[in-house]
Amino acid sequence: MIDLGTRYLGFELRSPLVLSASPLSEDLDTVRRAEDAGAGAVVLHSLFEEQLTVESYDLDRHLSQHAYSVAEALTYFPEPTAFALGPDAYLEHIRRAKAAVEVPVIASLNGVSTGGWIEYARSIEQAGADALELNVYFVPTDPLVPASVVERTYLDLVRDVRLHVGIPLAVKLSHFFSAIPNMAHELDLAGVDGLVLFNRFYQPDIDLEALEVVPNLTLSNPGELRLRLRWVAILFGHLRADLAVTGGVHGAEDVLKAMMAGASVAMLASALLRHGVDHLRAITRDLLRWMEEHEYASIRQMRGSMSQQHVAEPAAFERANYLKVLRSYALRSRSGLR
């Protein structure tokens, strides 16, 4: 029998398919259906730093509203009701999710400063979460802030949380670091148990009629997977922490490539938002079919087989492949003209 089992954050998972943080996990019935459809673990939607800030701000405003009033300040933060689940409700959601499913339940914190993160990281652990994923979403815009300060912000946050919680800790990274391997190495030394590659920064758009900057959400596509594959393949074998791929995973082929590059799990959100969580069944079926046809007995057998350490041409993941790609494209273009 083909074994789809894998190990991630210290847990033995029945499958490398993981429900990534998204609105899907706000509904307990959807979480149950994801488990039934084959998910090996579930990452809950994120609790945002702004929610923690708003909660404190809202309390302070009600206590001091008779002392002063500044209209601009009162409209700076959204009302707590604008979020699907506030901090206390999020903790209760963790408890209910743990009672609803048997697969590991991973909570998620989204932000960039320590602040209330330490307190809520502890509360998340106490609520029963099996692990915690830190979704560090930080866009440096000050030209006077050097890269070293940005990196230190990430590392200080991780060290502080690691110091105060005992459950496994994963960090969701962006790909904008100038030296990704070094950053991954430093996070590994800071005690993270997993690195999730990569965070998708949602880019704002411009409304030409209203002349306003507006939020814009575009779901991922399979083409985004290549960036993840490249860096997972480069990092594999150099870190103690497990590697997870998120962004661009839509089908069985994407999962297989992620495993061969060196990932322990492949996380899905966009594909499931498009097709529903039952899409996990189709992916699992296609995984098993491909592995049987190609005589793979397990996911562990293929893991890292196409990493930089194991491929015949390691330079394919580096600059040396740049010229080869351009030449290949030029040859195909000329052939098409004939």
Sine and cosine of phi, psi and omega as CSV:
sin_phi,cos_phi,sin_psi,cos_psi,sin_omega,cos_omega
0.00,0.00,0.68,-0.73,0.00,-1.00
-0.95,0.30,0.73,-0.68,-0.05,-1.00
-0.98,-0.22,0.91,-0.41,0.04,-1.00
-1.00,-0.03,0.09,1.00,-0.07,-1.00
-0.91,0.42,0.51,-0.86,0.04,-1.00
-0.49,-0.87,0.25,-0.97,0.00,-1.00
-0.90,-0.43,0.79,-0.61,-0.01,-1.00
-0.59,-0.81,0.80,-0.60,0.01,-1.00
0.84,0.54,0.49,0.87,0.03,-1.00
1.00,0.02,-0.03,1.00,-0.01,-1.00
-0.97,-0.24,0.63,-0.78,0.11,-0.99
-1.00,0.05,0.94,-0.34,-0.04,-1.00
-0.99,-0.14,0.56,-0.83,0.01,-1.00
-0.97,0.25,-0.29,0.96,-0.06,-1.00
-0.45,-0.89,0.49,-0.87,0.06,-1.00
-0.99,0.16,-0.02,1.00,-0.01,-1.00
-0.99,0.12,0.86,-0.52,-0.04,-1.00
-0.81,-0.58,0.75,-0.66,0.09,-1.00
-0.95,0.32,0.91,-0.42,-0.04,-1.00
-0.98,0.22,0.29,-0.96,0.02,-1.00
-0.86,0.52,0.83,-0.55,-0.02,-1.00
-0.19,-0.98,0.14,-0.99,0.05,-1.00
-0.86,0.50,-0.31,0.95,-0.01,-1.00
-0.85,0.53,-0.61,0.80,-0.10,-1.00
-0.99,0.13,0.05,1.00,0.09,-1.00
-0.96,0.29,-0.35,0.94,-0.05,-1.00
-0.96,-0.26,0.86,-0.51,-0.06,-1.00
-0.90,0.44,-0.56,0.83,0.03,-1.00
-0.90,0.45,-0.62,0.78,0.04,-1.00
-0.92,0.39,-0.62,0.79,0.05,-1.00
-0.88,0.47,-0.69,0.73,0.04,-1.00
-0.89,0.45,-0.68,0.73,-0.01,-1.00
-0.90,0.43,-0.58,0.81,0.04,-1.00
-0.90,0.43,-0.66,0.75,0.06,-1.00
-0.89,0.45,-0.71,0.70,0.00,-1.00
-0.89,0.46,-0.52,0.85,-0.05,-1.00
-0.99,0.13,-0.13,0.99,0.09,-1.00
0.85,-0.53,0.06,1.00,0.02,-1.00
-0.88,0.47,0.69,-0.73,0.03,-1.00
-1.00,0.08,-0.34,0.94,0.03,-1.00
-0.29,-0.96,0.24,-0.97,-0.01,-1.00
-0.75,-0.66,0.79,-0.62,0.15,-0.99
-0.99,-0.16,0.87,-0.50,0.01,-1.00
-0.94,0.35,0.38,-0.93,0.10,-1.00
-0.84,0.54,0.36,-0.93,-0.14,-0.99
-0.98,0.18,0.57,-0.82,0.28,-0.96
-1.00,-0.04,0.86,-0.50,-0.13,-0.99
-1.00,0.01,0.58,-0.82,0.07,-1.00
-0.81,0.59,-0.61,0.79,0.00,-1.00
-0.88,0.47,-0.52,0.86,0.03,-1.00
-0.92,0.39,-0.62,0.78,0.04,-1.00
-0.92,0.39,-0.65,0.76,0.01,-1.00
-0.91,0.41,-0.69,0.72,-0.02,-1.00
-0.90,0.45,-0.65,0.76,-0.01,-1.00
-0.87,0.50,-0.72,0.70,0.02,-1.00
-0.92,0.40,-0.66,0.75,-0.02,-1.00
-0.90,0.43,-0.66,0.75,-0.04,-1.00
-0.90,0.43,-0.66,0.75,0.04,-1.00
-0.89,0.46,-0.72,0.69,-0.01,-1.00
-0.89,0.46,-0.63,0.78,-0.03,-1.00
-0.90,0.43,-0.66,0.75,-0.02,-1.00
-0.94,0.33,-0.50,0.87,0.02,-1.00
-0.97,0.24,-0.47,0.88,-0.12,-0.99
-0.89,-0.46,0.17,0.99,-0.14,-0.99
-0.91,0.42,-0.36,0.93,0.02,-1.00
-1.00,0.08,-0.19,0.98,-0.03,-1.00
-1.00,0.09,-0.61,0.79,0.00,-1.00
-0.35,-0.94,0.25,-0.97,0.02,-1.00
-0.53,-0.85,0.83,-0.56,0.04,-1.00
-0.80,-0.60,0.94,-0.35,-0.13,-0.99
-0.86,0.52,-0.69,0.73,-0.04,-1.00
-0.89,0.46,-0.65,0.76,-0.02,-1.00
-0.91,0.41,-0.60,0.80,-0.06,-1.00
-0.95,0.32,-0.29,0.96,0.00,-1.00
-0.96,-0.27,0.07,1.00,-0.05,-1.00
-0.93,0.37,-0.70,0.71,0.00,-1.00
-0.99,-0.15,0.53,-0.85,0.12,-0.99
-0.95,0.33,0.37,-0.93,0.08,-1.00
-0.92,0.39,0.54,-0.84,0.00,-1.00
-0.83,0.56,-0.48,0.88,-0.02,-1.00
-0.93,0.36,-0.18,0.98,0.00,-1.00
-0.95,0.32,-0.33,0.94,0.00,-1.00
-1.00,-0.06,0.52,-0.85,-0.04,-1.00
-0.89,0.46,-0.71,0.70,0.00,-1.00
-0.70,-0.71,0.80,-0.60,0.08,-1.00
-0.98,0.22,0.04,-1.00,-0.05,-1.00
-0.82,0.57,-0.73,0.68,-0.02,-1.00
-0.92,0.38,-0.65,0.76,0.02,-1.00
-0.91,0.42,-0.55,0.84,0.02,-1.00
-0.90,0.43,-0.67,0.74,0.03,-1.00
-0.89,0.45,-0.64,0.77,0.04,-1.00
-0.92,0.40,-0.58,0.81,0.03,-1.00
-0.90,0.44,-0.61,0.80,0.07,-1.00
-0.88,0.48,-0.74,0.68,-0.02,-1.00
-0.86,0.51,-0.69,0.72,-0.03,-1.00
-0.94,0.35,-0.62,0.79,0.03,-1.00
-0.90,0.43,-0.65,0.76,0.03,-1.00
-0.89,0.45,-0.58,0.81,0.01,-1.00
-0.97,0.23,-0.37,0.93,-0.11,-0.99
-1.00,0.04,-0.47,0.88,-0.09,-1.00
-0.74,-0.67,0.30,-0.95,0.01,-1.00
-0.98,-0.20,-0.31,0.95,0.02,-1.00
-0.96,0.29,0.38,-0.92,0.03,-1.00
-0.85,0.53,0.66,-0.75,0.04,-1.00
-0.94,-0.34,0.89,-0.47,-0.06,-1.00
-0.95,-0.30,0.85,-0.53,0.04,-1.00
-0.99,0.13,0.25,-0.97,-0.05,-1.00
-0.66,-0.75,0.75,-0.67,0.12,-0.99
-0.91,-0.42,0.76,-0.64,-0.04,-1.00
-0.89,-0.46,0.87,-0.49,0.00,-1.00
0.15,-0.99,-0.36,-0.93,-0.04,-1.00
-0.56,-0.83,-0.23,0.97,-0.04,-1.00
-0.90,-0.44,0.39,-0.92,-0.04,-1.00
-0.93,0.38,-0.88,0.48,0.10,-0.99
0.57,0.82,-0.83,-0.56,-0.01,-1.00
-0.98,0.20,-0.03,1.00,-0.03,-1.00
-0.87,0.50,-0.65,0.76,-0.05,-1.00
-0.88,0.47,-0.74,0.67,-0.01,-1.00
-0.87,0.50,-0.71,0.70,-0.06,-1.00
-0.97,0.23,-0.45,0.89,0.11,-0.99
-0.89,0.46,-0.66,0.75,0.06,-1.00
-0.90,0.43,-0.70,0.71,-0.02,-1.00
-0.89,0.45,-0.61,0.79,0.03,-1.00
-0.89,0.45,-0.66,0.75,0.05,-1.00
-0.89,0.45,-0.69,0.72,-0.01,-1.00
-0.91,0.40,-0.48,0.88,0.00,-1.00
-0.96,0.30,-0.21,0.98,0.10,-1.00
0.94,-0.33,0.10,1.00,0.03,-1.00
-0.86,0.51,0.65,-0.76,-0.01,-1.00
-0.97,0.25,-0.48,0.88,-0.01,-1.00
-0.38,-0.93,0.15,-0.99,-0.02,-1.00
-0.74,-0.67,0.76,-0.65,0.07,-1.00
-0.96,-0.29,0.85,-0.53,0.06,-1.00
-1.00,-0.03,0.91,-0.42,0.02,-1.00
-0.99,-0.15,1.00,0.03,-0.10,-1.00
-0.99,0.13,0.97,-0.23,-0.10,-1.00
-0.94,-0.33,0.99,-0.12,-0.09,-1.00
-0.69,-0.72,0.85,-0.52,0.04,-1.00
-0.93,-0.37,0.99,-0.17,0.00,-1.00
-0.94,0.34,0.82,-0.57,-0.03,-1.00
-0.88,-0.47,-0.17,0.99,-0.02,-1.00
-0.99,0.10,0.89,-0.46,-0.03,-1.00
-0.91,0.42,-0.20,0.98,0.00,-1.00
-1.00,-0.02,-0.11,0.99,0.00,-1.00
-1.00,-0.03,0.91,-0.42,-0.02,-1.00
-0.97,0.23,0.27,-0.96,-0.02,-1.00
-0.87,0.49,-0.55,0.84,-0.02,-1.00
-0.88,0.47,-0.57,0.82,0.02,-1.00
-0.94,0.35,-0.64,0.76,0.03,-1.00
-0.88,0.47,-0.72,0.69,0.00,-1.00
-0.89,0.45,-0.64,0.77,0.01,-1.00
-0.91,0.42,-0.57,0.82,0.05,-1.00
-0.86,0.51,-0.72,0.69,0.03,-1.00
-0.88,0.48,-0.76,0.65,-0.11,-0.99
-0.92,0.39,-0.63,0.77,0.03,-1.00
-0.89,0.45,-0.67,0.75,0.02,-1.00
-0.88,0.48,-0.73,0.68,-0.03,-1.00
-0.90,0.44,-0.69,0.72,0.00,-1.00
-0.88,0.47,-0.66,0.75,-0.01,-1.00
-0.90,0.44,-0.71,0.70,0.00,-1.00
-0.92,0.39,-0.69,0.73,0.00,-1.00
-0.85,0.52,-0.58,0.82,-0.03,-1.00
-0.93,0.37,-0.45,0.89,-0.16,-0.99
-0.95,-0.32,-0.11,0.99,0.04,-1.00
-0.79,-0.61,0.50,-0.86,-0.03,-1.00
-0.97,-0.24,-0.21,0.98,0.00,-1.00
-0.97,0.26,0.36,-0.93,0.03,-1.00
-0.83,0.56,0.56,-0.83,-0.10,-0.99
-0.80,-0.60,0.81,-0.59,0.08,-1.00
-0.91,-0.42,0.46,-0.89,0.03,-1.00
-0.81,-0.58,0.78,-0.63,0.03,-1.00
-1.00,-0.06,0.92,-0.39,-0.12,-0.99
-0.99,-0.15,0.42,-0.91,0.20,-0.98
-1.00,-0.04,0.18,-0.98,0.00,-1.00
-0.98,-0.18,0.25,0.97,-0.09,-1.00
-1.00,0.01,0.02,1.00,0.04,-1.00
-0.94,0.33,0.61,-0.79,-0.03,-1.00
-0.96,0.29,-0.41,0.91,0.02,-1.00
-0.73,-0.69,0.98,0.19,-0.07,-1.00
-0.86,0.52,-0.70,0.71,0.00,-1.00
-0.86,0.51,-0.64,0.77,0.02,-1.00
-0.92,0.38,-0.66,0.75,0.03,-1.00
-0.89,0.45,-0.68,0.74,0.04,-1.00
-0.88,0.47,-0.65,0.76,0.02,-1.00
-0.89,0.46,-0.69,0.73,0.00,-1.00
-0.91,0.41,-0.64,0.77,0.04,-1.00
-0.92,0.40,-0.59,0.81,0.06,-1.00
-0.88,0.48,-0.70,0.72,0.03,-1.00
-0.92,0.39,-0.48,0.88,-0.01,-1.00
-0.96,0.27,-0.15,0.99,0.12,-0.99
0.97,-0.25,0.25,0.97,0.04,-1.00
-0.95,0.31,0.51,-0.86,0.00,-1.00
-0.99,-0.14,-0.26,0.97,0.00,-1.00
-0.38,-0.92,0.51,-0.86,0.10,-0.99
-0.87,-0.50,0.77,-0.63,-0.02,-1.00
-0.96,-0.29,0.88,-0.47,-0.11,-0.99
-0.89,-0.46,0.87,-0.50,0.00,1.00
-0.75,-0.66,0.30,-0.95,0.13,-0.99
-0.93,0.37,0.66,-0.75,0.06,-1.00
-0.98,-0.19,0.92,-0.38,0.04,-1.00
-0.99,0.15,0.88,-0.48,-0.02,-1.00
-0.98,0.21,0.80,-0.60,-0.11,-0.99
-1.00,-0.06,0.76,-0.65,0.04,-1.00
-0.95,0.33,0.38,-0.93,0.02,-1.00
-0.89,-0.45,0.11,-0.99,0.02,-1.00
-0.88,-0.47,0.83,-0.56,0.08,-1.00
-1.00,0.09,0.94,-0.35,-0.10,-1.00
-0.94,0.34,-0.42,0.91,0.01,-1.00
-0.99,0.14,-0.74,0.68,-0.01,-1.00
-0.99,0.10,-0.21,0.98,-0.07,-1.00
0.80,0.60,0.79,0.61,0.02,-1.00
-0.75,-0.66,0.48,-0.88,0.15,-0.99
-1.00,0.09,0.83,-0.56,-0.10,-0.99
-0.84,-0.54,0.52,-0.86,0.05,-1.00
-0.93,0.37,0.48,-0.88,-0.03,-1.00
-0.56,-0.83,0.80,-0.60,0.00,-1.00
-0.89,-0.46,0.86,-0.51,0.07,-1.00
-0.87,-0.50,0.83,-0.56,0.02,-1.00
-0.92,0.38,0.42,-0.91,-0.05,-1.00
-0.94,0.35,0.27,-0.96,0.10,-1.00
-0.74,-0.67,0.34,-0.94,-0.07,-1.00
-0.85,0.53,-0.41,0.91,0.01,-1.00
-0.90,0.45,-0.40,0.92,0.00,-1.00
-0.96,0.29,-0.25,0.97,-0.06,-1.00
-0.91,0.42,-0.52,0.85,-0.13,-0.99
-0.85,0.52,-0.66,0.75,0.03,-1.00
-0.86,0.51,-0.68,0.73,0.01,-1.00
-0.91,0.42,-0.69,0.72,-0.01,-1.00
-0.87,0.50,-0.68,0.73,-0.05,-1.00
-0.86,0.51,-0.75,0.66,-0.11,-0.99
-0.98,0.21,-0.53,0.85,0.11,-0.99
-0.90,0.44,-0.67,0.74,0.00,-1.00
-0.90,0.44,-0.58,0.82,0.01,-1.00
-0.96,0.29,-0.65,0.76,-0.08,-1.00
-0.99,0.17,-0.41,0.91,-0.07,-1.00
-0.83,0.56,0.75,-0.66,0.03,-1.00
1.00,0.00,-0.14,0.99,-0.02,-1.00
-0.96,-0.27,-0.12,0.99,-0.10,-1.00
-0.80,-0.60,0.46,-0.89,0.16,-0.99
-0.97,0.23,-0.58,0.81,-0.07,-1.00
-0.92,0.39,0.53,-0.85,0.10,-0.99
-0.95,0.30,0.38,-0.93,0.02,-1.00
-0.90,-0.45,0.68,-0.73,0.05,-1.00
-0.81,-0.58,0.59,-0.80,0.05,-1.00
-0.97,-0.26,0.75,-0.67,0.10,-1.00
-0.62,-0.78,0.71,-0.71,-0.04,-1.00
0.96,-0.28,0.95,-0.30,0.02,-1.00
1.00,-0.10,0.02,1.00,0.03,-1.00
-1.00,0.04,0.94,-0.34,-0.07,-1.00
-0.81,-0.58,-0.35,0.94,-0.04,-1.00
-0.52,-0.85,-0.03,-1.00,-0.06,-1.00
-0.88,0.48,-0.63,0.78,0.01,-1.00
-0.87,0.49,-0.62,0.79,0.02,-1.00
-0.91,0.42,-0.66,0.75,0.02,-1.00
-0.90,0.43,-0.70,0.71,0.01,-1.00
-0.87,0.49,-0.69,0.72,0.02,-1.00
-0.89,0.45,-0.65,0.76,0.01,-1.00
-0.88,0.47,-0.68,0.73,0.01,-1.00
-0.91,0.42,-0.69,0.72,-0.01,-1.00
-0.92,0.39,-0.52,0.86,0.05,-1.00
-0.94,0.34,-0.47,0.88,0.04,-1.00
0.75,-0.66,0.08,1.00,0.01,-1.00
-0.96,0.28,0.49,-0.87,0.10,-1.00
-1.00,0.04,-0.53,0.84,0.01,-1.00
-0.62,-0.78,0.35,-0.94,0.10,-0.99
-0.86,-0.51,0.84,-0.54,-0.07,-1.00
-0.99,-0.15,0.65,-0.76,-0.05,-1.00
-0.80,-0.59,0.66,-0.75,0.13,-0.99
-0.63,-0.78,-0.86,0.51,-0.08,-1.00
-0.84,0.54,-0.70,0.71,-0.02,-1.00
-0.89,0.46,-0.58,0.82,-0.02,-1.00
-0.98,0.18,-0.48,0.88,0.12,-0.99
-0.92,0.39,-0.55,0.83,0.01,-1.00
-0.97,0.23,-0.70,0.71,-0.19,-0.98
-0.93,-0.37,-0.11,0.99,-0.06,-1.00
1.00,0.01,0.37,-0.93,-0.09,-1.00
-0.93,0.37,-0.34,0.94,0.05,-1.00
-0.91,0.41,-0.21,0.98,0.08,-1.00
-0.87,0.49,-0.39,0.92,0.05,-1.00
-0.87,0.48,-0.53,0.85,0.02,-1.00
-0.91,0.42,-0.68,0.73,0.00,-1.00
-0.91,0.41,-0.65,0.76,0.02,-1.00
-0.90,0.44,-0.70,0.72,0.02,-1.00
-0.88,0.48,-0.70,0.72,0.02,-1.00
-0.87,0.50,-0.70,0.72,-0.01,-1.00
-0.94,0.35,-0.55,0.83,0.07,-1.00
-0.87,0.49,-0.79,0.61,-0.03,-1.00
-0.88,0.48,-0.64,0.77,0.00,-1.00
-0.89,0.45,-0.72,0.69,-0.02,-1.00
-0.90,0.44,-0.70,0.72,-0.03,-1.00
-0.90,0.43,-0.61,0.79,0.05,-1.00
-0.91,0.40,-0.70,0.71,-0.01,-1.00
-0.90,0.44,-0.53,0.85,-0.05,-1.00
-0.97,-0.23,0.19,0.98,0.14,-0.99
0.87,0.49,0.72,0.69,0.16,-0.99
-0.98,-0.19,0.78,-0.63,-0.03,-1.00
-1.00,0.04,-0.39,0.92,-0.07,-1.00
-0.39,-0.92,0.30,-0.95,0.11,-0.99
-0.91,0.41,-0.63,0.77,-0.01,-1.00
-0.87,0.49,-0.53,0.85,-0.01,-1.00
-0.90,0.44,-0.59,0.81,-0.06,-1.00
-1.00,-0.07,-0.26,0.97,-0.13,-0.99
-0.87,0.49,0.83,-0.56,0.03,-1.00
0.98,0.19,0.05,1.00,-0.06,-1.00
-0.92,0.39,-0.36,0.93,0.04,-1.00
-0.90,-0.43,0.42,0.91,0.07,-1.00
-0.97,0.24,0.17,-0.99,-0.03,-1.00
-0.88,0.48,-0.51,0.86,-0.02,-1.00
-0.94,0.34,-0.38,0.92,-0.17,-0.99
-0.89,-0.45,-0.20,0.98,0.00,-1.00
-0.98,0.21,0.38,-0.92,-0.03,-1.00
-0.93,0.36,-0.44,0.90,-0.03,-1.00
-0.81,-0.59,0.99,0.15,-0.04,-1.00
-0.84,0.55,-0.49,0.87,-0.03,-1.00
-0.91,0.41,-0.20,0.98,0.02,-1.00
-0.88,0.48,-0.38,0.92,0.01,-1.00
-1.00,-0.08,0.03,1.00,-0.07,-1.00
-0.86,-0.50,-0.21,-0.98,-0.07,-1.00
-0.90,0.43,-0.47,0.88,-0.05,-1.00
-0.86,0.52,-0.39,0.92,-0.01,-1.00
-0.99,0.12,-0.18,0.98,-0.09,-1.00
-0.88,0.47,-0.77,0.64,-0.02,-1.00
-0.91,0.41,-0.60,0.80,0.01,-1.00
-0.89,0.46,-0.64,0.77,0.02,-1.00
-0.90,0.44,-0.71,0.70,-0.01,-1.00
-0.89,0.45,-0.67,0.74,0.01,-1.00
-0.90,0.43,-0.66,0.75,0.01,-1.00
-0.88,0.47,-0.67,0.75,0.01,-1.00
-0.91,0.42,-0.66,0.75,0.00,-1.00
-0.89,0.45,-0.64,0.77,0.02,-1.00
-0.90,0.43,-0.66,0.75,0.02,-1.00
-0.91,0.41,-0.61,0.79,-0.01,-1.00
-0.91,0.41,-0.68,0.73,0.00,-1.00
-0.91,0.41,-0.61,0.79,0.02,-1.00
-0.90,0.43,-0.57,0.82,0.00,-1.00
-0.95,0.32,-0.41,0.91,-0.01,-1.00
-0.98,0.19,-0.35,0.94,-0.06,-1.00
-0.98,0.21,0.00,0.00,0.00,0.00
